[in-house]
């Protein structure tokens, strides 16, 4: 019985973000996040984006959230996916990075946050164990932006890797 309680407790810890009218390998792409990554879901009316000159298309700009300035990233654009949502939301997402310190036995962890512009098709659900892994190269997506990709029936589940986007070294 303890295994059943544990399974139920973790069952709704995954958040799906569907990309309406998009297709990759003739499947519907869906971004997957752990519920612990998402701090807040904001309606579009609550987010005031300040554009940045010369920024890539996927970097919409900056916005204020709880007295912090966060980057605003268009997820579909970052991954080169064309989708046509009627409405969108913004997810405040946390990303934990770790770097080795001068003492190579220790790692320094850093909490980063960003705001992701996503379609309004957000649900919490469980991912089936029947998913089949595929590679980023099969989709034509940069492997550095992918933690994993899994296929199940008519869906393609993409686990995004945001660290490369948030930890870009400064240009001197």
C-alpha positions as CSV (number, residue, x, y, z in Angstrom):
1,X,0.0,0.0,0.0
2,X,2.8,2.6,0.7
3,X,3.9,2.3,-3.0
4,X,0.3,3.2,-4.2
5,X,0.3,6.3,-1.9
6,X,3.7,7.4,-3.1
7,X,2.7,6.9,-6.8
8,X,-0.5,8.9,-6.2
9,X,1.5,11.7,-4.5
10,X,3.8,12.1,-7.5
11,X,1.3,11.5,-10.2
12,X,0.3,15.1,-10.8
13,X,3.8,16.5,-10.6
14,X,4.1,17.0,-14.3
15,X,2.9,20.1,-16.2
16,X,2.1,19.8,-19.9
17,X,2.1,22.8,-22.2
18,X,0.5,22.0,-25.5
19,X,1.4,23.8,-28.8
20,X,-1.9,24.1,-30.7
21,X,-1.8,23.6,-34.5
22,X,1.9,22.6,-34.4
23,X,3.4,19.4,-35.8
24,X,6.8,17.7,-35.4
25,X,7.2,14.3,-37.0
26,X,3.5,14.3,-37.6
27,X,2.9,14.5,-33.8
28,X,1.6,17.2,-31.5
29,X,4.5,18.8,-29.6
30,X,4.1,19.2,-25.8
31,X,6.5,20.8,-23.4
32,X,6.9,19.1,-20.1
33,X,7.9,20.7,-16.8
34,X,8.0,19.4,-13.3
35,X,5.5,21.2,-11.1
36,X,8.4,22.2,-8.8
37,X,9.9,24.2,-11.7
38,X,6.9,26.5,-12.1
39,X,6.5,29.2,-9.5
40,X,3.5,31.0,-11.0
41,X,1.2,31.1,-14.0
42,X,0.5,34.7,-15.1
43,X,-2.2,35.9,-17.4
44,X,-0.9,37.9,-20.4
45,X,-2.6,41.1,-18.9
46,X,-0.3,40.9,-15.8
47,X,3.0,40.8,-17.7
48,X,4.4,44.1,-19.1
49,X,7.4,43.1,-21.4
50,X,10.1,45.7,-22.0
51,X,11.6,44.9,-25.4
52,X,15.4,44.7,-25.7
53,X,17.1,46.1,-28.8
54,X,19.0,43.7,-31.0
55,X,17.7,40.6,-29.0
56,X,17.0,37.4,-30.8
57,X,13.4,36.7,-31.8
58,X,12.8,34.3,-29.0
59,X,13.9,36.8,-26.3
60,X,10.9,39.0,-26.0
61,X,12.5,41.3,-23.4
62,X,12.4,41.8,-19.7
63,X,9.6,42.1,-17.1
64,X,9.3,42.7,-13.4
65,X,8.2,39.9,-11.1
66,X,8.2,40.2,-7.4
67,X,10.8,43.0,-7.4
68,X,13.0,41.0,-9.7
69,X,13.8,41.6,-13.4
70,X,13.4,38.4,-15.4
71,X,14.0,37.5,-19.1
72,X,10.9,36.8,-21.1
73,X,11.3,33.9,-23.6
74,X,8.9,32.8,-26.3
75,X,9.2,29.0,-26.0
76,X,7.8,28.1,-29.4
77,X,10.1,30.6,-31.1
78,X,13.2,29.4,-29.1
79,X,12.5,25.8,-30.3
80,X,11.6,26.9,-33.9
81,X,8.1,25.6,-33.6
82,X,5.2,27.4,-35.3
83,X,2.0,27.3,-33.4
84,X,-1.1,29.5,-33.4
85,X,-2.6,29.8,-29.9
86,X,-5.7,31.9,-29.4
87,X,-4.4,33.0,-26.0
88,X,-1.2,32.6,-24.1
89,X,0.1,32.7,-20.5
90,X,3.4,33.3,-18.9
91,X,5.1,30.8,-16.6
92,X,7.6,31.9,-14.1
93,X,10.1,29.1,-14.1
94,X,13.0,28.3,-11.9
95,X,16.2,26.7,-13.1
96,X,18.9,25.4,-10.8
97,X,22.5,25.5,-12.1
98,X,25.6,24.1,-10.5
99,X,29.2,25.0,-11.2
100,X,32.4,23.5,-9.7
101,X,34.2,25.8,-7.3
102,X,37.9,26.0,-7.0
103,X,37.8,23.1,-4.7
104,X,36.7,20.5,-7.2
105,X,34.9,18.4,-4.6
106,X,32.2,21.1,-4.1
107,X,29.6,22.5,-6.4
108,X,28.0,25.9,-6.1
109,X,24.3,25.9,-6.9
110,X,22.5,29.0,-8.2
111,X,18.8,29.6,-8.7
112,X,17.8,31.3,-11.9
113,X,14.4,32.4,-13.0
114,X,12.8,33.4,-16.3
115,X,9.4,34.0,-17.7
116,X,8.2,31.7,-20.5
117,X,5.5,32.8,-22.9
118,X,3.5,29.7,-23.7
119,X,0.1,28.8,-25.2
120,X,-2.8,28.6,-22.8
121,X,-3.0,24.8,-23.1
122,X,-1.6,24.1,-19.7
123,X,-2.5,20.9,-17.8
124,X,-1.2,18.8,-14.9
125,X,-1.0,15.1,-15.7
126,X,1.0,11.9,-15.5
127,X,3.4,10.8,-18.2
128,X,3.0,7.2,-19.3
129,X,5.9,4.8,-18.9
130,X,5.2,3.6,-22.5
131,X,6.9,6.7,-24.0
132,X,9.6,5.9,-26.5
133,X,12.8,8.2,-26.5
134,X,13.9,9.9,-29.6
135,X,16.9,12.3,-30.3
136,X,17.0,16.0,-30.8
137,X,18.6,15.5,-34.2
138,X,15.5,13.7,-35.4
139,X,13.6,16.9,-34.7
140,X,16.2,19.4,-36.0
141,X,16.4,21.0,-32.5
142,X,19.7,22.0,-30.9
143,X,20.6,19.2,-28.5
144,X,21.8,21.7,-25.9
145,X,18.2,22.9,-25.5
146,X,16.8,19.4,-24.8
147,X,16.9,17.3,-21.7
148,X,14.8,14.6,-23.4
149,X,12.2,13.9,-26.1
150,X,9.7,11.1,-25.9
151,X,7.0,9.9,-28.3
152,X,3.7,8.4,-27.3
153,X,0.9,7.8,-29.8
154,X,0.1,11.2,-31.4
155,X,2.2,13.3,-28.9
156,X,5.8,14.3,-28.8
157,X,6.9,15.3,-25.3
158,X,9.8,17.8,-25.1
159,X,11.7,18.3,-21.8
160,X,13.3,21.8,-22.3
161,X,16.8,22.6,-21.1
162,X,16.9,26.3,-20.3
163,X,20.3,26.5,-18.7
164,X,22.2,27.3,-21.9
165,X,19.8,30.2,-22.6
166,X,20.0,31.6,-19.1
167,X,23.7,31.0,-18.5
168,X,25.1,32.5,-21.7
169,X,28.6,33.9,-20.9
170,X,28.9,37.7,-21.1
171,X,30.6,39.0,-24.2
172,X,33.7,41.1,-23.4
